[in-house]
């Protein structure tokens, strides 16, 4: 790829992102940085999720995939000055709705130099895991990564993990699986099976993911704990981000206690990096729980 030619890439907001030459200094949201590194593209610095304002909570797994890369902060702790000091030639993040850039709101973007292009790839409702990984590989190639590093690294191991999950999901009895984010003693957010690429993958493998079809919301459906307990889940994928209500705060909630009495509760990070390592570990955890449920 020529280093003297203008560079363009159409992102998943439908915007043509342009730079005077192929960007080399990338600053990225940790989830995006982890996937790009897997595809052979390094980042100069990273920033976290808006939920990480008080520390790199749920981004810690992604930070493990980009060792030694400076962390600039998140939420209100992420400033235009910090981003500018990193001298980015391209900012990379994700978008859940095809419009907003996750982690860099419009006010922060307005403070950045107009010469810094901003790019976002879709990870929202209706997006498959394969599509997400393919788009990051496409971006990596556009940034100059060698084709052999972007030919879906880890695809073979992920395929084996999914086949193991499919085999486990065929066993009887099939567990009822609930993915949720506790939001206080009175309510929780149920994650829509089609609202998250990784949950779509579980559903496609035969995992029985619970939903509340009549409730509104493309990614989350809000309900009280009694409604969720009435779904009688056997396995709960519980949001472990700092923004989710802690177990200590839920200890006296009857609905949560009933769920915990009957279900296996597994940690789930809705912002898990889309790397083969991170996804593979999550699939193995779910597969083991599904297998134990069917064991005599």
C-alpha positions in Angstrom: 0.0 0.0 0.0 1.4 3.4 -1.0 2.1 5.8 1.9 1.7 8.9 -0.3 -1.8 8.4 -1.5 -5.0 9.7 0.3 -6.7 7.0 2.4 -10.4 6.4 2.7 -12.7 3.9 4.4 -16.5 3.7 4.7 -17.4 3.0 8.3 -20.6 1.5 9.6 -22.3 4.9 10.1 -22.1 5.2 6.4 -19.5 7.9 6.6 -16.5 8.1 4.2 -13.6 8.5 6.6 -10.6 10.1 4.9 -6.9 10.9 5.7 -4.2 12.4 3.6 -2.2 9.2 3.9 -2.8 5.7 5.4 -3.0 6.2 9.2 -0.2 4.8 11.3 -0.9 6.3 14.7 -4.2 4.8 15.9 -6.0 5.5 19.1 -8.9 3.1 19.7 -11.5 2.0 22.1 -10.1 -1.0 23.9 -12.5 -3.5 22.4 -11.6 -2.3 18.9 -7.9 -2.2 19.7 -7.9 -5.8 20.9 -9.4 -7.1 17.6 -7.1 -4.9 15.5 -4.0 -6.2 17.3 -5.2 -9.8 16.6 -5.4 -8.8 12.9 -1.8 -7.4 13.0 -2.5 -3.7 13.5 -1.0 -1.9 16.5 -2.5 1.0 18.4 -0.7 4.0 19.9 -3.1 4.4 22.8 -6.5 3.2 23.9 -9.6 4.6 25.7 -12.2 2.7 27.7 -16.0 2.3 27.8 -18.1 5.2 29.3 -18.8 2.7 32.1 -15.1 2.8 33.0 -15.0 6.4 34.2 -13.7 5.4 37.6 -11.2 2.9 36.3 -10.7 0.3 33.6 -13.3 -2.1 34.9 -14.8 -4.1 32.0 -12.1 -3.0 29.6 -9.5 -5.0 31.7 -9.9 -8.1 29.5 -9.3 -6.0 26.4 -6.3 -4.3 27.9 -4.8 -7.7 28.4 -5.0 -8.1 24.6 -3.1 -4.8 24.1 -0.2 -5.1 26.6 1.9 -2.0 27.1 -0.4 0.4 25.3 -1.1 3.6 27.2 -4.6 3.9 28.6 -6.1 7.4 28.3 -9.2 7.1 30.4 -12.9 6.8 29.8 -16.2 8.7 30.1 -15.7 12.1 31.6 -12.2 11.2 32.5 -11.3 11.0 28.8 -10.4 14.4 27.6 -9.7 16.0 24.2 -6.3 17.0 25.5 -5.4 13.4 26.4 -6.5 12.2 23.0 -4.6 15.0 21.2 -1.4 14.4 23.1 -1.4 10.9 21.7 -1.1 12.5 18.2 -3.7 10.1 16.6 -3.9 9.9 12.8 -7.1 7.9 13.2 -9.6 7.3 16.1 -11.3 3.9 16.0 -14.4 2.8 18.0 -17.6 1.0 17.6 -21.2 2.0 17.1 -24.3 0.2 18.5 -26.9 2.2 16.6 -25.1 3.1 13.4 -25.0 6.7 14.4 -23.2 7.4 17.7 -19.5 6.6 18.3 -19.1 4.7 21.5 -16.9 6.3 24.0 -16.5 9.6 22.2 -19.6 11.7 22.4 -20.4 14.6 20.1 -19.2 17.2 22.7 -15.8 15.5 23.0 -15.5 15.0 19.3 -16.1 18.7 18.8 -13.1 19.6 20.9 -10.8 17.4 18.8 -8.7 18.8 15.9 -10.8 18.7 12.7 -7.8 16.9 11.1 -8.3 13.7 13.1 -10.7 11.3 11.4 -13.1 9.3 13.5 -14.2 5.8 12.5 -16.8 3.4 14.0 -17.7 -0.2 13.2 -21.0 -1.7 14.0 -21.5 -4.1 16.9 -25.2 -3.5 17.6 -28.5 -5.4 17.2 -28.8 -7.7 14.2 -25.0 -7.9 13.7 -23.4 -11.3 13.7 -20.1 -12.2 15.3 -18.7 -13.2 11.9 -19.7 -9.8 10.4 -18.0 -7.9 13.3 -14.8 -9.9 12.9 -14.9 -9.6 9.1 -15.3 -5.8 9.3 -12.3 -5.4 11.6 -10.2 -7.6 9.3 -11.3 -5.4 6.4 -10.2 -2.3 8.3 -6.9 -4.0 9.2 -6.2 -4.8 5.6 -7.1 -1.2 4.6 -4.5 0.0 7.2 -1.8 -2.2 5.6 -2.0 -5.5 7.6 -0.7 -8.5 5.7 -3.5 -10.7 4.3 -2.3 -13.7 6.3 -2.8 -11.9 9.6 -6.4 -10.9 8.7 -7.6 -14.2 7.4 -9.8 -14.5 10.6 -7.0 -15.6 13.0 -8.4 -18.0 15.5 -11.2 -19.1 13.2 -10.3 -22.8 13.5 -10.3 -22.7 17.3 -13.6 -20.7 17.4 -15.2 -23.2 15.0 -14.2 -26.0 17.4 -15.5 -24.1 20.4 -18.9 -23.5 18.6 -19.2 -27.1 17.6 -18.6 -28.2 21.1 -21.3 -25.8 22.2 -23.7 -27.1 19.6 -23.1 -30.7 20.7 -23.8 -29.7 24.4 -26.9 -27.7 23.4 -28.4 -30.8 21.7 -28.4 -32.8 25.0 -31.6 -33.0 27.1 -32.8 -31.3 29.2 -31.8 -28.0 27.5 -31.2 -25.2 30.0 -33.0 -21.9 29.9 -30.4 -19.2 29.7 -30.9 -15.6 30.8 -28.5 -12.8 30.0 -29.0 -9.8 32.3 -27.5 -6.6 33.8 -28.7 -5.9 37.3 -29.8 -2.2 37.6 -30.7 -1.9 41.3 -33.0 -3.8 43.8 -36.1 -3.0 41.8 -35.2 -3.8 38.2 -32.7 -5.4 35.7 -32.0 -5.2 32.0 -32.6 -8.4 30.1 -30.2 -8.7 27.1 -32.0 -9.4 23.8 -30.7 -12.6 22.2 -30.5 -10.7 18.8 -29.2 -7.5 20.3 -25.6 -8.7 20.9 -23.3 -10.5 18.4 -22.1 -13.0 20.9 -25.6 -13.8 22.2 -26.7 -14.3 18.6 -23.9 -16.8 18.3 -25.1 -18.7 21.3 -28.7 -18.8 20.0 -27.5 -20.0 16.6 -25.7 -22.8 18.3 -28.9 -24.0 19.9 -28.8 -22.3 23.3 -32.2 -21.5 24.6 -31.9 -17.8 25.4 -34.8 -16.2 27.2 -36.5 -13.0 26.1 -39.4 -10.7 27.0 -41.0 -10.3 23.5 -43.6 -7.7 24.6 -41.1 -5.4 26.2 -39.5 -2.5 24.2 -35.9 -2.1 23.4 -33.5 -3.4 20.7 -30.7 -4.5 23.0 -32.1 -4.4 26.5 -35.6 -5.1 27.9 -36.1 -3.6 31.4 -38.1 -5.7 33.9 -38.4 -6.2 37.6 -36.8 -9.1 39.4 -40.1 -10.9 39.8 -40.6 -11.0 36.1 -37.1 -12.4 35.5 -37.5 -14.9 38.3 -40.8 -16.1 36.7 -38.8 -17.0 33.5 -37.2 -19.7 35.6 -33.7 -19.6 34.1 -31.3 -22.5 34.7 -28.2 -20.5 33.7 -27.7 -16.7 34.1 -25.1 -14.7 32.2 -24.7 -11.9 34.7 -23.2 -8.5 33.7 -20.0 -8.0 35.7 -19.2 -4.5 34.6 -18.8 -1.9 37.4 -22.0 -0.2 36.3 -24.1 -3.3 37.1 -25.5 -3.6 40.7 -23.3 -5.7 43.0 -24.3 -9.0 44.5 -24.1 -7.4 48.0 -26.7 -4.9 47.0 -28.9 -7.6 45.6 -28.6 -10.0 48.6 -32.0 -9.0 50.0 -33.9 -8.9 46.7 -36.3 -11.9 46.7 -36.5 -12.3 43.0 -32.7 -12.3 42.6 -32.4 -14.8 45.5 -34.9 -17.2 43.8 -32.9 -16.9 40.6 -29.6 -17.7 42.4 -31.2 -20.6 44.2 -32.1 -22.5 41.0 -29.6 -21.2 38.4 -25.9 -21.4 37.7 -24.7 -17.8 37.5 -21.8 -17.1 35.1 -19.9 -13.8 34.6 -20.7 -12.0 31.4 -19.1 -8.9 30.0 -21.3 -7.3 27.3 -18.2 -5.5 26.0 -16.0 -8.5 25.8 -13.3 -8.1 23.1 -14.2 -9.8 19.8 -10.9 -11.7 19.8 -10.6 -15.5 19.4 -9.0 -15.7 22.9 -11.7 -13.8 24.7 -14.7 -15.3 22.8 -13.2 -18.8 23.0 -12.9 -18.6 26.8 -16.5 -17.4 27.1 -17.8 -20.2 24.8 -16.0 -22.8 26.9 -17.5 -21.4 30.1 -21.0 -21.5 28.7 -20.5 -25.0 27.2 -19.3 -26.4 30.5 -22.4 -25.0 32.2 -24.7 -26.4 29.6 -23.0 -29.8 29.8 -23.3 -29.9 33.6 -27.0 -29.1 33.4 -27.7 -32.1 31.2 -25.6 -34.4 33.3 -27.6 -37.1 35.1 
